Amino acid sequence: MAEPNAALKTPTDLNRNETRTVADALNGILADSYALYLKTKNFHWHVSGPHFRDYHLMLDDQATQILATTDQIAERVRKTGNTTLRSIGDIARRQTITDNDKDFVSATDMLVELREDNLKLVESLREAKDIVDEAKDNATSGILDDWTDQAEERAWFLFEASRKG
């Protein structure tokens, strides 16, 4: 990550090297959050089948929740004196959650894929928790707990909705 322009250096009492490590972790989570948001909306728009209404509404709720975290993530990066993502290209370079550009995905496959993606996000959030705790960034540590809980809940709902029988 590049050193922020002097005009963008937000004052902080946190160690500058440690905040860059925190910012790197959060920017990766932000990129994955945008990738997960768009995939969730894609599946929301293209879901079909007998459970259409339930899945359509659930996926819209989940996408809304994911999008709501993106501003919070970016603002945590800025509060620590660093810079955050600037473009779709920046997201694409950093995301680890893969896109799904298939013409058709069954509803069950959508739910399974999103569940796995949310669990991957949980793993990244847990790794970031260790990094922010090491940096003594208490504010980010606390909010990571909330984001982890939300991603775990989304994975749980997707799991239950995809069960057969």
Secondary structure, 3 states (H helix, E strand, C coil): CCCCCHHHCCCCCCCHHHHHHHHHHHHHHHHHHHHHHHHHHHHHHHCCCCCHHHHHHHHHHHHHHHHHHHHHHHHHHHHCCCCCCCCHHHHHHHCCCCCCCCCCCCHHHHHHHHHHHHHHHHHHHHHHHHHHHHCCCHHHHHHHHHHHHHHHHHHHHHHHHHCCC
